[in-house]
Amino acid sequence: MSWNPGQYLKFGGERLRPAHDLLARVLLEAPRTIADLGCGTGTVTALIRERWPQARITGVDNSPQMLERARAALPDVVWEAADLSQWTPAGPIDVIISNAALHWLDDHAALFPRLISHLAKGGVLAVQMPAQHTAPSHLVGYDLAESARYRHTLEGMVRRRPVLDPVAYYDILRPHIRSLDLWSVEYVQMLTGDNPVAEFTKGSFVGVWLAALASDDARDFEAEYRARIAAAYPKRQDGVTLFPFRRFFIVACR
């Protein structure tokens, strides 16, 4: 997948708020080793470093562009290029954190127990995943991507159910852990600018699709998507666009 760090960071504040909420629920005081899976540009890794300055932190991502930005910002962190679906640490980890990354991977029934197995005894897995797949911001994109013009290129990249129901995660995780906390939050983001919802999603899944399309197809796809999204999320009289965004959280202790 191709990522544009600049586009992603346009809404850095909105993307970072769930990470603050996730880290607040990790109660370990002095973990020795921490892995940040899907670290991107290192913005969440910086919060981890601030919270636990004595820990050995490893940031893991599969995007060279993102890791380049991360290395420049935090040279004292170990940065690792790896496919998260295949990642295996050298030894047990005290805290595994993943903010807005694991929804890109399939087979959560196998993935989450495997991540738990990499934890030290008493270790914590802390995960946040967007659960926005039933909202217009995503449904409009899915419908366009699966239309006759684009589906031959985007087939296999559309994931209409990237996150399971909470009950499914309970059943997957409960046999492997001592304690489990599951919750969802819908953040009503107040965005400004021209068609900000389209700009927001361009920094994630829509941007990935656009990078996969030929230039003419990408131009027309984006134009159609932006028109539909502007209608779905109209600007208020004060110029603000309200963008409700649901996120799902997991904190599991081994």
C-alpha positions in Angstrom: 0.0 0.0 0.0 1.1 3.5 -0.8 0.8 6.1 2.0 1.1 9.9 1.8 2.4 11.1 5.2 1.5 14.7 4.5 -2.1 13.9 3.6 -2.4 11.7 6.7 -1.2 14.3 9.0 -3.6 17.0 7.8 -5.9 15.8 10.5 -3.3 14.8 13.0 -5.2 16.2 16.0 -8.4 14.2 15.2 -6.4 11.1 14.5 -4.4 11.4 17.7 -7.3 11.9 20.2 -8.2 8.2 20.2 -4.6 7.3 20.9 -4.6 9.5 24.0 -7.8 7.7 25.2 -6.3 4.3 24.5 -3.0 5.0 26.3 -4.9 6.3 29.3 -6.4 2.8 29.8 -3.0 1.1 29.9 -2.2 1.0 33.6 1.3 -0.5 33.6 3.7 1.9 35.3 7.1 0.8 34.1 7.0 -1.6 31.1 10.5 -2.5 29.8 9.6 -3.2 26.2 6.9 -1.7 24.0 6.0 -2.3 20.4 4.0 0.2 18.4 2.4 -1.7 15.5 1.4 0.4 12.5 3.4 3.3 13.9 3.2 5.4 10.8 5.0 8.7 11.1 5.6 8.1 14.8 3.1 10.5 16.3 1.6 7.9 18.7 5.2 6.6 19.3 6.1 10.0 20.6 3.2 9.8 23.1 4.4 6.4 24.2 8.0 7.7 24.6 6.6 10.6 26.7 4.6 8.3 28.9 7.3 5.6 29.4 10.7 7.3 28.8 12.7 4.4 30.2 11.2 1.7 28.0 12.8 0.2 24.9 10.3 1.1 22.2 10.1 -0.5 18.7 7.9 1.1 16.0 6.8 -1.3 13.3 5.3 -0.3 9.9 5.2 -1.5 6.3 5.4 2.0 4.7 8.9 3.3 3.9 7.6 6.8 3.6 6.0 6.8 7.0 9.1 5.2 8.6 11.3 7.8 7.1 9.4 10.6 8.8 9.3 8.6 12.0 13.1 8.1 12.1 13.7 11.8 11.6 11.4 12.7 14.4 12.5 10.1 17.0 16.0 8.8 16.4 16.2 7.0 19.8 13.4 4.6 18.9 14.0 1.3 17.1 12.2 1.4 13.7 11.3 -1.8 12.0 9.9 -2.3 8.5 7.6 -5.4 8.6 4.3 -6.8 7.5 2.2 -6.7 10.7 0.5 -10.0 9.7 3.9 -11.7 9.9 5.6 -9.7 12.7 7.3 -11.6 15.4 9.4 -9.9 18.1 12.7 -11.2 19.3 11.3 -11.9 22.8 8.3 -11.2 25.0 6.9 -7.7 25.0 5.4 -5.9 28.0 3.0 -3.7 26.0 1.9 -4.0 22.4 0.0 -0.9 21.1 -1.7 -0.5 17.8 -3.6 2.7 16.9 -5.6 2.5 13.7 -3.7 -0.2 12.0 -5.0 -3.7 12.6 -8.3 -3.2 10.7 -6.1 -3.4 7.6 -5.4 -7.1 8.4 -7.6 -10.1 7.8 -8.3 -13.1 10.0 -8.6 -11.4 13.4 -9.5 -14.8 14.9 -5.9 -15.9 14.4 -4.2 -12.5 14.5 -5.2 -11.4 18.0 -4.3 -14.6 19.9 -1.0 -14.5 18.1 -0.3 -11.0 19.3 -1.3 -12.1 22.8 1.2 -14.9 22.6 4.0 -12.3 22.1 3.2 -10.6 25.5 5.2 -11.2 28.6 3.2 -12.4 31.6 1.1 -9.5 32.8 1.7 -7.7 29.5 -1.0 -5.6 27.8 -2.3 -5.5 24.3 -3.9 -2.1 23.6 -5.7 -1.6 20.2 -7.8 1.1 18.6 -9.5 0.4 15.2 -11.8 2.6 13.2 -15.3 1.1 13.1 -16.6 3.5 10.5 -17.5 0.9 7.8 -21.3 1.5 8.0 -21.0 5.3 7.7 -21.5 7.3 4.4 -17.8 8.3 4.4 -17.0 4.6 3.8 -20.1 3.2 2.1 -19.8 5.8 -0.7 -16.2 4.7 -1.3 -17.1 1.0 -1.3 -19.9 1.5 -3.8 -17.7 3.5 -6.2 -14.8 1.1 -5.9 -17.0 -1.8 -6.7 -18.6 -0.1 -9.7 -17.8 -1.4 -13.2 -15.2 1.1 -14.1 -12.9 0.6 -11.0 -13.6 -2.9 -9.7 -11.0 -4.6 -12.0 -8.3 -2.5 -10.3 -9.6 -2.2 -6.8 -10.9 -5.8 -6.4 -9.5 -7.2 -3.2 -8.8 -3.8 -1.7 -12.4 -3.1 -0.6 -13.0 -4.4 2.9 -16.6 -3.8 3.9 -16.2 -5.4 7.3 -12.7 -4.7 8.5 -13.7 -4.8 12.2 -15.7 -7.6 13.9 -18.5 -7.1 16.5 -17.5 -6.7 20.1 -18.9 -10.1 21.0 -16.6 -11.7 18.5 -13.5 -10.1 20.0 -14.6 -11.2 23.5 -14.9 -14.8 22.3 -11.5 -14.6 20.4 -9.6 -13.0 23.3 -11.1 -14.3 26.5 -9.5 -17.8 26.6 -6.0 -16.2 26.3 -6.1 -13.3 28.8 -6.7 -12.4 32.5 -8.7 -9.3 31.9 -10.4 -7.6 29.0 -11.8 -4.1 28.4 -13.9 -3.4 25.2 -15.5 -0.1 24.4 -16.6 2.1 21.5 -16.6 5.9 21.1 -18.1 8.0 18.4 -16.1 11.2 18.1 -18.1 14.1 16.5 -15.3 15.8 14.7 -15.8 19.4 13.8 -13.8 20.0 10.6 -13.2 23.1 8.5 -12.1 23.6 5.0 -13.3 22.6 1.5 -14.9 19.1 1.7 -12.9 18.1 4.8 -14.4 14.6 5.1 -13.1 13.8 1.6 -9.7 15.2 2.6 -9.8 13.1 5.8 -10.5 9.8 4.1 -8.0 10.6 1.3 -5.4 10.3 4.1 -6.4 6.7 4.7 -8.3 4.1 2.6 -9.4 6.4 -0.3 -5.8 7.6 -0.8 -4.6 4.0 -1.0 -7.2 3.3 -3.8 -6.3 6.5 -5.7 -2.6 5.4 -5.7 -3.6 2.1 -7.2 -5.7 3.6 -10.1 -4.4 5.0 -13.3 -4.2 8.8 -13.4 -7.5 9.4 -15.4 -9.4 6.9 -13.3 -8.0 8.3 -10.0 -9.0 11.8 -11.1 -12.6 10.8 -11.9 -12.9 8.6 -8.9 -11.9 11.3 -6.6 -14.2 13.9 -8.2 -17.2 11.6 -7.9 -16.4 10.6 -4.4 -15.9 14.2 -3.3 -19.3 15.2 -4.8 -21.1 12.5 -3.0 -19.3 13.1 0.3 -20.0 16.8 0.2 -23.7 16.0 -0.2 -23.6 13.4 2.7 -21.7 15.8 5.0 -23.0 19.3 4.3 -21.2 22.3 5.7 -23.0 24.1 8.6 -23.8 27.8 8.5 -20.7 28.6 10.5 -18.5 26.8 7.9 -18.0 23.7 10.1 -18.6 20.2 8.8 -19.6 17.6 11.4 -18.0 14.2 10.9 -19.1 11.6 13.4 -16.4 8.9 13.5 -16.7 5.6 15.4 -13.7 3.8 16.9 -13.4 0.5 18.7 -11.0 -0.1 21.6 -9.5 -3.2 23.1 -7.3 -3.5 26.2 -6.3 -7.0 27.1 -4.0 -8.2 29.9 -2.3 -11.5 29.7 
